């Protein structure tokens, strides 16, 4: 496997805002639908053709999984397919959440009760 550069969630968010980077989330559909990084694309074998149609080979691609392990393999695959700037999200979605970065969720948080 090729060496894939890992970046922090903060670096990923900055690249998404400043360089039009796409965050490709490879987690399962149920978890993705429940919550994911704001603006993430759900990348699966079934959505790969759509991914190719939507994103350029020179556009920065950041791959995210649960904890930052599986994303390395998916990032290597994208590099092998010709994508030039591919990164793995260090710590995965868990790190994104822990960093307090924007999420899209299928739920609403209940307000904290005060007594």
FENMO-V381964 format. One record per residue. N is the residue number from 1. PHI is phi as a letter, one per 20 degrees, with the letter a starting at -180 (* if undefined). PSI is psi as a letter, one per 20 degrees, with the letter a starting at -180 (* if undefined). Layout:
n = (N | N)
phi = (PHI | PHI)
psi = (PSI | PSI)
This chain:
n = (1 | 2 | 3 | 4 | 5 | 6 | 7 | 8 | 9 | 10 | 11 | 12 | 13 | 14 | 15 | 16 | 17 | 18 | 19 | 20 | 21 | 22 | 23 | 24 | 25 | 26 | 27 | 28 | 29 | 30 | 31 | 32 | 33 | 34 | 35 | 36 | 37 | 38 | 39 | 40 | 41 | 42 | 43 | 44 | 45 | 46 | 47 | 48 | 49 | 50 | 51 | 52 | 53 | 54 | 55 | 56 | 57 | 58 | 59 | 60 | 61 | 62 | 63 | 64 | 65 | 66 | 67 | 68 | 69 | 70 | 71 | 72 | 73 | 74 | 75 | 76 | 77 | 78 | 79 | 80 | 81 | 82 | 83 | 84 | 85 | 86 | 87 | 88 | 89 | 90 | 91 | 92 | 93 | 94 | 95 | 96 | 97 | 98 | 99 | 100 | 101 | 102 | 103 | 104 | 105 | 106 | 107 | 108 | 109 | 110 | 111 | 112 | 113 | 114 | 115)
phi = (* | f | f | d | f | e | c | f | g | f | f | f | f | f | f | f | e | d | c | l | f | d | e | e | e | d | f | f | g | g | f | g | f | f | a | b | g | g | n | f | d | e | e | c | f | f | e | f | f | f | g | f | f | e | c | f | f | e | f | f | c | d | e | c | c | f | c | n | e | f | f | f | f | f | f | f | g | f | f | f | e | o | f | e | c | d | c | d | f | f | n | m | f | g | f | g | f | f | f | m | e | g | c | d | c | e | c | d | f | f | f | f | e | d | d)
psi = (q | q | p | p | p | q | q | r | h | g | g | g | g | g | h | h | h | h | j | k | q | p | o | o | p | j | r | q | g | g | g | g | h | g | q | r | p | p | j | q | p | o | o | r | h | h | j | g | g | h | g | h | h | h | p | q | h | j | p | p | p | p | p | q | b | g | j | j | g | h | h | g | g | h | g | g | g | h | g | h | i | j | p | h | n | p | q | p | o | p | i | b | h | g | h | g | g | h | i | k | r | q | q | p | q | j | r | q | q | q | q | p | p | q | *)
